[in-house]
Amino acid sequence: MQVTRILSVLLLGTGLAMAQQAKPAATHSSVPVEPKAPHSFDLRALDTSVNPCDDFYQFACGNWIKNHPIPADQSRWGRFNELYERNQYLLYLDLKQAADHPSTPLQKKYGDFYAACMDTDRANDLGDQPILPALHAIDAIHSKRQLAPLVARLISQDGVPVFFRFGVVQDQKNSASQIAYAGQGGLTMPDRSYYLDDSPRTTAIRAQYHRYVVTLFKLVGDSDAQAETEAAHVLAIETALARGSLPRVALRNPANRYHPMPVSGLDKLAPEFAWQKFLADIHAPAIPVMNVGMPGFFTALNQELATQDLAAIKSYLRFHTISDAAPWLSEPFAQAHFEFFRHTLAGQDQQSARWKRCTALTDRALGFAVGQDWVQQHFPPSARQNTEQMVAALKQALAQDIQNIPWMTEATKKQAEIKLAAMRQKIGYPDHWRDYSKLKVSRASFIVDLQHTARFEFDRQLNKIGKPVNEKEWGMTPPTVNAYYNPPQNDINFPAGILQPPFYDYRMDPAVNFGGIGVVIGHEMTHGFDDEGSRYDAHGNVRNWWTPQDRKAFDERTSCEVKEYSAFQPIPGVHLNGRLTLGENTADNGGLRIAYAALLQTLASEHKSIDEKIGGYTEAQRFFIAFAQIWCGSQTPQAAALAAKTDPHSPGRFRTDGTVQNFPAFGKAFSCKKGDPMMPVHGCRVW
């Protein structure tokens, strides 16, 4: 659910586009139907034939899952999706109004962007014409010396992600400053393992990916033989870049992402690429030092630039240009993209409706424009105030938890308390809205609009280099159904989109709200003290504030969680990666405990008992049921397999059962016996 770290980096890659032969995409222009508003604590969702001490997730969610099959245009379906669909529909209403009858210049801008996105007739008429300028620029080079200005053009002007990521991050040794960043990238499939793993399933996916690459080349005019040759070039280069990339688990350690050096350091790592020319052509400011996140990757990139012939490199650049634009080109391109990324990789049967895709894309591109109008209608000031009160209660509970931790020495506890006291929160929406006045949008060509938004964001990021950090900047748009902790800023962030049922409902009793949004808040706070967040101090700098014996005790306890979650199988034969999911699992377990403690404090202040019954369940039971029910959901086998490789979050079943089985208060609430599946003799506990 939560993003454990938000770095202000230009992620120069396509989004996690996901995708056996696909069924035809049949929902391009379906008429929007208003989704029902989700509600908290659903007794109809319970499967009371199951003993909660045997499988609490099935008890809390069994009937919900039975009565909510995965829609054809989804690869997973759960309570998050319910709220997301609701928020997107409400956002669509705003976009449609702005497209038809804008009342402000800002509404005209995001209305035009949405309208251009919805113009499928024009997209079909144009075919590949919108990307021909970029393809011609690639075809025109005749020397590898021309690669740097070409890559600069593709990245900064066309928004095409090639070879590496470039942007800006907070300096993790001096969190008040922002420095340029270059890191591994250049892959199309969602993880390096898809290029390197030789299991039957991954090998089959790789073959389907090859067919996708061939299809795109043929759509822009290649003969069969040419397309096969170019696809082979693409796979060879991407496989080499995958070998040079660090695995996701290694990237959890900040030390593996931090290698500051002058630009001349990049010249030594990858002398085949003219870095000074690249920086000049993207109009970068003076860069005295930059963070070269993964030096080994740039050595691998240099090897490819040195050994591959120019034709192969041009094939790679052509493919990325085509694939990046494919979802928004004519129907054959969009269909090919859907078939691989959404159907093959994620098991989605049908393409989602065009209005859904255009609404989501407008939110990503201009979310802090349309978000201004959205929050006025759907997030009153009282919601912000109520959330502030819950955050205060959760902070108090975590402070007590730190003080009572038996395995931590007083010296480290003191540093943990300092970090918690310094932790800030951002709730609902920004205090100052982003200025889009320099962004140009028209209805003439949507690909051009996408290029303009990419350039706008690229320039916005470049402008940060060497400047103080804006601690009030947001990494998620207001309608987003998510939350995150930002280690370099030591703050927790809750967009307005998640501060609604089933997570929060002012009409419900405290147990339900603490079990929903309270656990989410506690989860984000705990991220400041998970295996990654614990390496940052109160000011957001990577610094060891632990005694050696406390770090050893911490590692022993997180190792328990790694072993526990690595045994879980979302589908038969596919295990979770307990090290990849460690941060989220730690936050889930800590968040549940902290929220429960805050609930006890709140009830005590109201002179109420945790054993008081409402609707047949005690407040303690309602807390745990509300917590489990935000995770009700299911996913296709393909999506489950994809997530096991790439997602740092465990599936909802294990986020529920994995946490309650580590928390004795759950067993007490449901009168479980020691040795029951949900009350093992030995559980794991970090915080």
C-alpha positions as CSV (number, residue, x, y, z in Angstrom):
1,M,0.0,0.0,0.0
2,Q,2.4,2.7,1.2
3,V,5.4,4.1,-0.7
4,T,8.2,3.6,1.8
5,R,10.4,6.3,0.2
6,I,9.7,9.1,-2.1
7,L,12.8,10.5,-3.8
8,S,12.4,13.5,-5.9
9,V,13.8,11.7,-9.0
10,L,12.7,12.0,-12.6
11,L,11.6,8.4,-13.1
12,L,12.4,8.3,-16.8
13,G,10.5,5.0,-17.5
14,T,7.1,4.0,-18.4
15,G,4.8,3.3,-15.5
16,L,4.4,-0.3,-14.3
17,A,2.6,-1.2,-17.5
18,M,1.5,-4.8,-17.1
19,A,0.5,-7.5,-19.4
20,Q,-1.2,-15.8,-23.1
21,Q,-3.2,-14.3,-26.1
22,A,-5.4,-11.4,-25.0
23,K,-9.1,-11.1,-25.5
24,P,-10.1,-8.1,-27.6
25,A,-10.1,-4.8,-25.8
26,A,-13.7,-4.0,-25.8
27,T,-14.3,-1.1,-23.4
28,H,-12.7,1.9,-25.0
29,S,-15.7,4.2,-24.8
30,S,-18.1,2.7,-22.3
31,V,-20.4,5.1,-20.6
32,P,-19.3,5.9,-17.1
33,V,-21.5,4.5,-14.3
34,E,-21.2,6.0,-10.8
35,P,-19.7,3.4,-8.5
36,K,-21.2,3.0,-5.1
37,A,-19.5,4.8,-2.3
38,P,-17.5,2.3,-0.1
39,H,-18.4,2.0,3.5
40,S,-16.5,0.9,6.6
41,F,-17.1,-2.3,8.7
42,D,-19.2,-4.5,6.5
43,L,-20.8,-7.4,8.4
44,R,-22.0,-8.8,5.1
45,A,-18.3,-9.4,4.2
46,L,-17.8,-11.8,7.0
47,D,-17.6,-15.6,6.5
48,T,-18.7,-16.7,9.9
49,S,-18.3,-20.4,8.9
50,V,-14.6,-19.8,9.5
51,N,-13.0,-19.7,12.9
52,P,-11.2,-16.3,13.2
53,C,-8.5,-18.1,15.2
54,D,-7.8,-20.4,12.2
55,D,-7.8,-17.9,9.3
56,F,-8.8,-14.4,10.3
57,Y,-8.6,-13.0,6.7
58,Q,-11.1,-15.5,5.4
59,F,-13.3,-14.8,8.4
60,A,-13.2,-11.0,7.8
61,C,-13.3,-11.0,4.0
62,G,-14.6,-14.4,2.8
63,N,-18.0,-13.3,1.7
64,W,-16.7,-10.0,0.3
65,I,-14.3,-11.9,-2.0
66,K,-17.0,-14.3,-3.0
67,N,-19.4,-11.5,-3.9
68,H,-16.8,-9.3,-5.6
69,P,-15.1,-11.1,-8.5
70,I,-12.4,-9.4,-10.3
71,P,-13.9,-7.2,-13.1
72,A,-12.8,-8.0,-16.7
73,D,-10.9,-4.6,-16.9
74,Q,-8.9,-5.2,-13.7
75,S,-6.1,-7.6,-12.7
76,R,-6.9,-7.2,-9.0
77,W,-9.9,-6.1,-7.1
78,G,-10.2,-5.0,-3.4
79,R,-11.3,-2.2,-1.1
80,F,-8.6,0.0,-2.4
81,N,-9.9,-0.4,-5.9
82,E,-13.4,0.4,-4.7
83,L,-12.3,3.7,-3.3
84,Y,-10.0,4.4,-6.3
85,E,-12.8,3.8,-8.8
86,R,-15.1,6.1,-6.8
87,N,-12.5,8.8,-6.6
88,Q,-11.7,8.5,-10.3
89,Y,-15.4,8.8,-11.2
90,L,-15.7,12.0,-9.2
91,L,-12.5,13.3,-10.8
92,Y,-13.9,12.3,-14.2
93,L,-17.0,14.5,-13.6
94,D,-14.7,17.5,-12.9
95,L,-12.6,16.8,-16.0
96,K,-15.7,16.4,-18.3
97,Q,-17.1,19.7,-17.0
98,A,-13.7,21.4,-17.5
99,A,-13.5,19.9,-21.1
100,D,-17.0,21.1,-22.0
101,H,-17.4,24.3,-20.0
102,P,-14.3,25.5,-18.3
103,S,-14.7,28.4,-15.9
104,T,-11.1,29.2,-15.1
105,P,-7.8,29.2,-17.2
106,L,-6.6,26.2,-15.1
107,Q,-9.8,24.3,-15.8
108,K,-9.3,24.9,-19.5
109,K,-5.8,23.6,-19.3
110,Y,-6.6,20.3,-17.7
111,G,-9.9,20.1,-19.6
112,D,-8.1,20.4,-22.9
113,F,-5.5,17.7,-21.8
114,Y,-8.4,15.3,-20.9
115,A,-10.3,16.1,-24.1
116,A,-7.2,15.5,-26.2
117,C,-6.6,12.2,-24.5
118,M,-10.2,11.1,-25.2
119,D,-10.0,11.9,-28.9
120,T,-9.4,8.4,-30.2
121,D,-10.6,9.3,-33.7
122,R,-7.7,11.6,-34.1
123,A,-5.3,9.1,-32.6
124,N,-6.4,6.5,-35.1
125,D,-6.2,8.9,-38.0
126,L,-2.7,9.9,-37.1
127,G,-1.3,6.4,-36.6
128,D,2.5,6.7,-35.9
129,Q,2.8,10.3,-37.2
130,P,3.1,11.9,-33.7
131,I,6.4,10.0,-33.0
132,L,7.9,10.3,-36.5
133,P,10.0,13.4,-35.5
134,A,11.7,11.4,-32.7
135,L,12.2,8.4,-35.0
136,H,13.6,10.6,-37.7
137,A,16.0,12.1,-35.2
138,I,17.2,8.6,-34.3
139,D,17.6,7.6,-37.9
140,A,19.6,10.7,-38.7
141,I,22.6,10.0,-36.5
142,H,25.6,8.4,-38.1
143,S,28.0,8.2,-35.2
144,K,28.0,7.1,-31.6
145,R,29.4,10.6,-30.8
146,Q,25.9,11.9,-31.6
147,L,24.2,9.7,-28.9
148,A,24.5,12.1,-26.0
149,P,22.5,15.0,-27.7
150,L,20.0,12.5,-29.0
151,V,19.5,10.9,-25.6
152,A,19.2,14.4,-24.1
153,R,16.5,15.2,-26.6
154,L,14.6,11.9,-26.0
155,I,14.7,12.2,-22.3
156,S,14.1,15.9,-21.8
157,Q,11.9,16.8,-24.8
158,D,10.1,13.6,-25.8
159,G,9.8,12.1,-22.3
160,V,11.2,8.8,-23.5
161,P,13.1,6.7,-20.9
162,V,16.3,5.3,-22.3
163,F,19.5,3.9,-20.8
164,F,19.4,5.5,-17.4
165,R,17.4,7.6,-15.0
166,F,18.4,11.2,-14.5
167,G,16.9,13.7,-12.0
168,V,17.4,15.2,-8.6
169,V,17.4,13.8,-5.0
170,Q,18.0,15.1,-1.6
171,D,21.6,14.5,-0.5
172,Q,21.3,11.7,2.0
173,K,24.3,13.0,3.9
174,N,23.0,16.6,3.8
175,S,19.2,16.4,3.6
176,A,18.8,20.2,3.3
177,S,20.4,20.2,-0.2
178,Q,19.3,18.7,-3.5
179,I,21.8,17.2,-6.0
180,A,21.7,15.7,-9.4
181,Y,21.1,12.0,-9.7
182,A,21.9,9.3,-12.3
183,G,20.8,5.8,-11.7
184,Q,20.1,2.5,-13.3
185,G,17.2,2.3,-15.8
186,G,16.6,1.6,-19.5
187,L,14.5,-1.6,-19.1
188,T,11.0,-2.2,-20.4
189,M,9.9,-5.2,-18.4
190,P,9.1,-4.5,-14.8
191,D,12.2,-6.2,-13.2
192,R,15.6,-7.4,-14.1
193,S,14.6,-10.9,-13.2
194,Y,12.4,-11.1,-16.3
195,Y,15.6,-10.9,-18.4
196,L,17.7,-13.2,-16.3
197,D,15.5,-15.8,-14.8
198,D,15.3,-19.1,-16.8
199,S,12.2,-20.6,-15.1
200,P,9.6,-21.9,-17.5
201,R,7.1,-19.1,-16.7
202,T,9.7,-16.3,-17.1
203,T,11.1,-17.8,-20.3
204,A,7.6,-17.9,-21.8
205,I,7.0,-14.3,-20.8
206,R,10.3,-13.3,-22.4
207,A,9.2,-15.0,-25.6
208,Q,5.9,-13.0,-25.5
209,Y,7.9,-9.8,-24.9
210,H,10.0,-10.6,-28.0
211,R,6.8,-10.9,-30.0
212,Y,5.6,-7.5,-28.6
213,V,8.8,-5.8,-29.7
214,V,8.5,-7.4,-33.2
215,T,4.9,-6.2,-33.4
216,L,5.8,-2.6,-32.7
217,F,8.5,-2.5,-35.2
218,K,6.2,-3.9,-37.9
219,L,3.6,-1.3,-37.0
220,V,6.1,1.4,-38.0
221,G,6.9,-0.2,-41.3
222,D,9.6,-2.8,-40.7
223,S,9.5,-6.0,-42.7
224,D,9.2,-9.3,-40.8
225,A,13.0,-9.9,-41.1
226,Q,13.8,-6.3,-40.1
227,A,11.5,-6.5,-37.1
228,E,13.1,-9.7,-35.9
229,T,16.6,-8.3,-36.2
230,E,15.7,-5.1,-34.4
231,A,13.9,-7.1,-31.6
232,A,17.0,-9.2,-31.1
233,H,19.1,-6.0,-30.7
234,V,16.6,-4.6,-28.1
235,L,16.6,-7.8,-26.0
236,A,20.4,-8.1,-26.1
237,I,20.9,-4.5,-24.9
238,E,18.2,-4.7,-22.2
239,T,19.5,-8.0,-21.0
240,A,23.0,-6.6,-20.6
241,L,21.5,-3.6,-18.7
242,A,19.6,-6.0,-16.5
243,R,22.7,-7.8,-15.6
244,G,24.4,-4.6,-14.6
245,S,21.4,-3.5,-12.4
246,L,21.2,-4.0,-8.7
247,P,18.3,-6.3,-7.5
248,R,15.4,-4.6,-5.6
249,V,16.5,-6.0,-2.3
250,A,19.9,-4.5,-2.6
251,L,18.3,-1.1,-3.4
252,R,16.6,-1.1,0.0
253,N,20.0,-0.2,1.6
254,P,20.6,3.6,1.1
255,A,24.4,2.9,1.0
256,N,23.9,1.0,-2.3
257,R,22.2,4.0,-3.8
258,Y,24.7,6.7,-2.8
259,H,27.9,7.4,-4.6
260,P,28.5,11.2,-4.9
261,M,31.1,12.3,-7.4
262,P,31.8,15.1,-9.8
263,V,30.6,14.7,-13.4
264,S,34.1,13.6,-14.3
265,G,33.4,10.5,-12.3
266,L,30.8,9.5,-14.8
267,D,33.2,10.2,-17.6
268,K,35.5,7.6,-16.0
269,L,32.7,5.1,-15.5
270,A,31.2,5.5,-18.9
271,P,33.6,7.3,-21.2
272,E,31.7,6.1,-24.3
273,F,28.9,8.7,-23.5
274,A,29.5,12.4,-23.7
275,W,28.2,13.4,-20.3
276,Q,29.1,17.1,-20.6
277,K,27.3,17.3,-23.9
278,F,24.3,15.5,-22.4
279,L,24.1,18.0,-19.5
280,A,24.5,21.0,-21.8
281,D,21.7,19.8,-24.1
282,I,19.2,19.2,-21.3
283,H,20.1,22.7,-20.0
284,A,21.2,21.5,-16.6
285,P,22.5,24.0,-14.1
286,A,26.1,23.8,-12.8
287,I,26.6,20.4,-11.2
288,P,29.6,20.4,-8.9
289,V,28.7,16.9,-7.5
290,M,26.1,14.3,-8.4
291,N,24.9,11.1,-6.9
292,V,25.7,8.3,-9.3
293,G,23.5,5.8,-7.6
294,M,24.8,2.5,-9.0
295,P,28.3,2.9,-10.5
296,G,28.4,-0.8,-11.7
297,F,25.4,-0.1,-13.9
298,F,27.2,2.7,-15.7
299,T,30.1,0.4,-16.3
300,A,27.7,-2.1,-17.9
301,L,26.1,0.6,-19.9
302,N,29.5,1.7,-21.2
303,Q,30.3,-1.8,-22.2
304,E,27.2,-1.9,-24.4
305,L,27.9,1.4,-25.9
306,A,31.4,0.3,-26.8
307,T,30.6,-3.1,-28.2
308,Q,27.2,-2.8,-29.8
309,D,27.1,-1.4,-33.3
310,L,25.3,1.8,-33.9
311,A,22.4,0.0,-35.7
312,A,21.7,-2.1,-32.6
313,I,21.7,1.0,-30.4
314,K,19.4,2.8,-32.8
315,S,17.0,-0.2,-32.6
316,Y,16.9,0.1,-28.9
317,L,16.2,3.8,-29.0
318,R,13.5,3.4,-31.7
319,F,11.7,0.7,-29.7
320,H,11.6,2.8,-26.5
321,T,10.2,5.7,-28.5
322,I,7.5,3.6,-29.9
323,S,6.6,1.6,-26.8
324,D,6.5,4.6,-24.5
325,A,3.9,6.3,-26.8
326,A,2.0,3.1,-27.8
327,P,-0.9,3.3,-25.3
328,W,-1.8,6.7,-26.7
329,L,-1.2,6.1,-30.4
330,S,-3.7,4.4,-32.8
331,E,-5.6,1.3,-31.8
332,P,-3.1,-1.3,-33.1
333,F,-0.3,0.2,-31.0
334,A,-2.6,0.5,-27.9
335,Q,-3.8,-3.1,-28.3
336,A,-0.3,-4.5,-28.6
337,H,0.7,-2.6,-25.5
338,F,-2.3,-3.9,-23.6
339,E,-1.9,-7.5,-24.6
340,F,1.6,-7.7,-23.3
341,F,1.7,-5.4,-20.2
342,R,-1.8,-5.8,-18.9
343,H,-2.9,-9.2,-20.2
344,T,0.3,-11.3,-20.3
345,L,2.0,-9.9,-17.2
346,A,-1.1,-9.2,-15.1
347,G,-3.9,-11.4,-16.4
348,Q,-6.3,-8.6,-17.2
349,D,-8.9,-9.7,-19.7
350,Q,-10.1,-6.4,-21.2
351,Q,-8.7,-3.0,-21.7
352,S,-10.2,-0.5,-19.2
353,A,-12.5,2.2,-20.5
354,R,-10.8,5.2,-22.2
355,W,-12.3,7.6,-19.8
356,K,-10.7,5.7,-16.9
357,R,-7.3,5.7,-18.5
358,C,-7.5,9.4,-19.5
359,T,-8.7,10.4,-16.0
360,A,-5.8,8.6,-14.4
361,L,-3.3,10.1,-16.8
362,T,-4.7,13.6,-16.3
363,D,-4.3,13.1,-12.5
364,R,-0.7,12.0,-13.0
365,A,0.1,14.9,-15.3
366,L,-1.8,17.8,-13.8
367,G,-3.0,16.3,-10.5
368,F,-2.2,19.4,-8.5
369,A,-4.3,21.4,-10.9
370,V,-7.5,19.3,-11.0
371,G,-6.8,18.4,-7.3
372,Q,-7.6,21.9,-6.2
373,D,-11.2,21.7,-7.4
374,W,-11.5,18.0,-6.3
375,V,-10.7,18.6,-2.6
376,Q,-13.0,21.6,-2.4
377,Q,-15.9,19.2,-3.0
378,H,-14.7,16.0,-1.4
379,F,-12.4,16.9,1.6
380,P,-13.8,19.5,4.0
381,P,-11.5,21.2,6.5
382,S,-13.0,19.1,9.3
383,A,-11.6,16.0,7.8
384,R,-8.1,17.5,7.9
385,Q,-8.6,18.4,11.6
386,N,-9.9,15.0,12.5
387,T,-6.9,13.3,10.9
388,E,-4.5,15.7,12.7
389,Q,-6.1,14.5,16.0
390,M,-5.6,10.8,15.1
391,V,-2.0,11.5,14.1
392,A,-1.4,13.1,17.5
393,A,-2.9,10.0,19.3
394,L,-0.8,7.7,17.2
395,K,2.4,9.6,17.9
396,Q,1.8,9.4,21.6
397,A,1.2,5.7,21.3
398,L,4.4,5.2,19.3
399,A,6.4,7.2,21.9
400,Q,5.1,4.9,24.6
401,D,5.9,1.9,22.5
402,I,9.5,3.1,22.0
403,Q,9.9,3.7,25.8
404,N,8.6,0.2,26.6
405,I,10.6,-1.7,24.0
406,P,12.5,-4.3,26.1
407,W,15.4,-5.0,23.7
408,M,16.5,-1.4,23.1
409,T,19.0,0.5,25.3
410,E,18.2,3.9,26.6
411,A,20.8,5.6,24.4
412,T,19.1,4.4,21.2
413,K,15.6,5.0,22.6
414,K,16.5,8.6,23.1
415,Q,17.5,9.0,19.5
416,A,14.3,7.2,18.4
417,E,12.3,9.6,20.5
418,I,14.1,12.6,18.9
419,K,13.3,11.3,15.5
420,L,9.6,10.7,16.3
421,A,9.3,14.2,17.8
422,A,10.8,15.7,14.6
423,M,8.4,13.7,12.3
424,R,6.1,16.0,10.4
425,Q,2.8,15.2,8.7
426,K,1.1,16.5,5.5
427,I,-2.6,15.8,5.3
428,G,-5.1,16.1,2.5
429,Y,-3.4,18.5,0.0
430,P,-0.6,21.0,-0.3
431,D,-0.7,24.4,1.4
432,H,0.6,25.9,-1.8
433,W,-0.5,24.6,-5.2
434,R,1.8,23.9,-8.0
435,D,2.1,26.5,-10.7
436,Y,1.3,25.2,-14.2
437,S,1.3,28.5,-16.0
438,K,4.4,27.5,-18.1
439,L,2.8,24.3,-19.3
440,K,1.4,24.4,-22.8
441,V,-1.6,22.2,-23.6
442,S,-3.8,22.0,-26.7
443,R,-6.3,19.6,-28.2
444,A,-4.4,19.3,-31.5
445,S,-2.1,16.4,-30.6
446,F,-2.2,14.4,-27.4
447,I,1.3,13.0,-27.9
448,V,2.6,16.6,-28.1
449,D,0.7,17.3,-24.9
450,L,2.4,14.4,-23.2
451,Q,5.8,15.6,-24.4
452,H,5.0,19.1,-23.0
453,T,4.0,17.7,-19.6
454,A,7.2,15.5,-19.6
455,R,9.3,18.6,-20.4
456,F,7.5,20.7,-17.8
457,E,8.2,18.1,-15.1
458,F,11.8,17.6,-16.2
459,D,12.5,21.3,-16.0
460,R,10.7,21.6,-12.7
461,Q,13.0,18.9,-11.3
462,L,16.2,20.4,-12.9
463,N,15.4,23.7,-11.3
464,K,15.8,22.1,-7.8
465,I,19.5,21.2,-8.2
466,G,21.6,23.2,-5.7
467,K,18.5,24.7,-4.1
468,P,17.0,24.2,-0.6
469,V,14.5,21.4,-0.2
470,N,10.9,22.4,-0.3
471,E,9.6,20.5,2.7
472,K,6.0,21.3,1.8
473,E,6.1,19.6,-1.6
474,W,3.9,16.6,-2.1
475,G,4.8,13.3,-3.9
476,M,1.2,12.2,-4.4
477,T,-1.8,14.1,-5.9
478,P,-4.8,14.8,-3.6
479,P,-7.2,12.2,-5.0
480,T,-4.7,9.4,-4.6
481,V,-5.7,6.3,-2.6
482,N,-2.4,5.8,-0.9
483,A,0.0,7.2,1.7
484,Y,3.7,7.4,2.2
485,Y,6.6,8.1,4.5
486,N,9.5,10.1,3.1
487,P,12.8,9.2,4.9
488,P,14.9,12.2,3.7
489,Q,12.2,14.6,4.9
490,N,11.1,12.5,7.9
491,D,7.5,13.1,7.2
492,I,4.3,11.1,6.8
493,N,1.8,12.0,4.0
494,F,-1.9,11.3,3.6
495,P,-3.6,12.5,0.5
496,A,-7.3,13.4,0.7
497,G,-8.1,10.4,-1.5
498,I,-7.4,7.8,1.2
499,L,-9.0,9.8,4.1
500,Q,-12.5,8.4,3.2
501,P,-14.5,5.2,3.8
502,P,-13.5,2.4,4.2
503,F,-10.4,3.9,5.8
504,Y,-12.0,6.7,7.7
505,D,-15.6,7.6,8.4
506,Y,-16.5,10.2,11.0
507,R,-19.9,8.4,11.6
508,M,-18.2,5.2,12.9
509,D,-17.0,4.4,16.4
510,P,-13.3,4.9,17.2
511,A,-12.5,1.2,16.9
512,V,-13.4,1.1,13.2
513,N,-11.5,4.3,12.4
514,F,-8.4,3.2,14.3
515,G,-8.5,-0.2,12.6
516,G,-8.7,1.5,9.3
517,I,-6.9,4.9,8.9
518,G,-5.3,4.6,12.3
519,V,-3.3,1.5,11.2
520,V,-2.4,3.3,8.0
521,I,-1.0,6.2,10.0
522,G,0.8,3.9,12.4
523,H,2.2,2.0,9.4
524,E,3.7,5.2,7.9
525,M,5.2,6.2,11.3
526,T,6.7,2.8,11.7
527,H,8.4,3.2,8.3
528,G,10.7,5.7,10.0
529,F,12.0,2.7,12.0
530,D,12.0,-0.2,9.6
531,D,15.1,-1.7,8.0
532,E,15.5,1.2,5.6
533,G,13.9,4.1,7.5
534,S,15.9,3.3,10.6
535,R,19.1,4.3,8.8
536,Y,17.9,7.9,8.5
537,D,18.1,10.3,11.5
538,A,15.6,12.9,12.6
539,H,16.8,15.4,10.0
540,G,16.6,12.9,7.1
541,N,20.3,12.2,6.9
542,V,21.7,8.7,6.6
543,R,23.5,8.3,9.9
544,N,23.9,5.4,12.3
545,W,22.1,6.5,15.5
546,W,22.1,2.9,16.9
547,T,24.4,1.2,19.4
548,P,25.9,-1.9,17.9
549,Q,24.0,-4.2,20.3
550,D,20.7,-2.5,19.5
551,R,21.3,-2.9,15.7
552,K,22.1,-6.6,16.3
553,A,18.9,-7.0,18.3
554,F,16.9,-5.2,15.6
555,D,18.4,-7.4,12.9
556,E,17.5,-10.5,14.8
557,R,13.9,-9.5,15.1
558,T,13.5,-8.4,11.5
559,S,15.1,-11.8,10.5
560,C,12.1,-13.4,12.2
561,E,9.8,-11.5,9.9
562,V,11.8,-12.3,6.8
563,K,11.5,-16.1,7.6
564,E,7.8,-15.8,8.4
565,Y,6.8,-14.0,5.3
566,S,9.1,-15.9,3.0
567,A,7.0,-19.0,3.8
568,F,3.8,-17.4,2.5
569,Q,2.7,-18.4,-1.0
570,P,0.3,-16.1,-2.8
571,I,-0.1,-18.8,-5.5
572,P,1.1,-22.4,-5.3
573,G,4.8,-22.6,-5.8
574,V,5.4,-18.8,-5.7
575,H,6.8,-17.6,-2.4
576,L,7.0,-14.0,-1.2
577,N,10.5,-12.4,-0.9
578,G,10.6,-11.7,2.8
579,R,13.6,-9.3,2.4
580,L,11.9,-7.4,-0.4
581,T,8.7,-7.0,1.7
582,L,10.5,-6.5,5.0
583,G,9.9,-2.8,5.4
584,E,6.2,-3.0,4.6
585,N,5.8,-6.1,6.9
586,T,7.5,-4.3,9.7
587,A,5.3,-1.2,9.2
588,D,2.2,-3.4,9.1
589,N,3.0,-5.1,12.4
590,G,4.1,-1.9,14.1
591,G,1.1,0.0,12.7
592,L,-1.4,-2.5,14.1
593,R,0.1,-2.4,17.6
594,I,0.4,1.4,17.6
595,A,-3.1,1.9,16.4
596,Y,-4.5,-0.5,19.0
597,A,-2.6,1.3,21.8
598,A,-4.0,4.6,20.6
599,L,-7.5,3.1,20.5
600,L,-7.1,2.0,24.2
601,Q,-6.0,5.5,25.1
602,T,-8.9,7.1,23.3
603,L,-11.5,4.8,24.8
604,A,-10.0,5.3,28.3
605,S,-10.3,9.1,27.9
606,E,-14.0,8.6,27.0
607,H,-14.5,6.2,29.9
608,K,-15.3,3.3,27.6
609,S,-14.2,-0.3,27.6
610,I,-12.5,-2.2,24.8
611,D,-14.9,-5.1,25.7
612,E,-18.0,-3.0,25.0
613,K,-20.1,-4.5,22.3
614,I,-21.5,-2.7,19.2
615,G,-23.5,-4.7,16.7
616,G,-22.5,-8.0,18.4
617,Y,-18.8,-7.4,18.4
618,T,-16.5,-5.9,21.0
619,E,-14.6,-2.8,20.3
620,A,-11.4,-4.9,20.2
621,Q,-13.0,-7.3,17.6
622,R,-14.4,-4.4,15.6
623,F,-10.9,-2.9,15.5
624,F,-9.3,-6.1,14.0
625,I,-12.2,-6.7,11.6
626,A,-12.0,-3.1,10.3
627,F,-8.3,-3.5,9.8
628,A,-8.7,-6.8,7.9
629,Q,-11.5,-5.5,5.7
630,I,-9.4,-2.7,4.2
631,W,-7.3,-5.6,2.7
632,C,-10.3,-7.6,1.3
633,G,-9.5,-8.4,-2.3
634,S,-8.2,-10.9,-4.8
635,Q,-5.9,-10.8,-7.9
636,T,-5.2,-12.9,-10.9
637,P,-2.5,-15.5,-10.7
638,Q,-0.4,-13.5,-13.2
639,A,-0.7,-10.4,-11.1
640,A,0.2,-12.3,-8.0
641,A,3.3,-13.7,-9.6
642,L,4.3,-10.3,-10.9
643,A,3.8,-8.7,-7.5
644,A,5.9,-11.4,-5.8
645,K,8.8,-10.3,-8.0
646,T,8.3,-6.5,-7.9
647,D,6.0,-5.4,-5.0
648,P,7.5,-4.6,-1.6
649,H,4.0,-5.1,-0.1
650,S,2.7,-8.5,0.8
651,P,-0.8,-9.4,-0.5
652,G,-3.8,-8.5,1.6
653,R,-4.2,-12.0,3.0
654,F,-0.7,-12.0,4.5
655,R,-0.8,-8.3,5.5
656,T,-3.8,-9.4,7.7
657,D,-2.9,-12.9,8.9
658,G,0.8,-12.2,9.1
659,T,0.2,-9.3,11.5
660,V,-2.5,-10.6,13.8
661,Q,-0.7,-13.8,14.4
662,N,2.2,-11.7,15.8
663,F,-0.1,-9.7,18.1
664,P,-1.3,-11.4,21.3
665,A,-4.1,-8.8,21.7
666,F,-5.8,-10.3,18.7
667,G,-5.8,-13.7,20.2
668,K,-7.2,-12.3,23.4
669,A,-10.0,-10.4,21.5
670,F,-11.2,-13.6,19.8
671,S,-10.4,-16.0,22.6
672,C,-7.9,-18.0,20.6
673,K,-5.7,-20.6,22.2
674,K,-1.9,-20.8,22.1
675,G,-1.0,-22.9,19.1
676,D,-4.0,-21.8,17.0
677,P,-2.8,-20.7,13.5
678,M,-3.6,-17.1,14.4
679,M,-1.9,-17.3,17.8
680,P,1.3,-19.3,17.4
681,V,3.5,-20.0,20.4
682,H,6.3,-17.8,19.1
683,G,5.4,-14.7,17.1
684,C,7.7,-12.0,15.6
685,R,7.9,-8.5,17.0
686,V,10.1,-5.5,16.1
687,W,8.2,-2.5,17.2
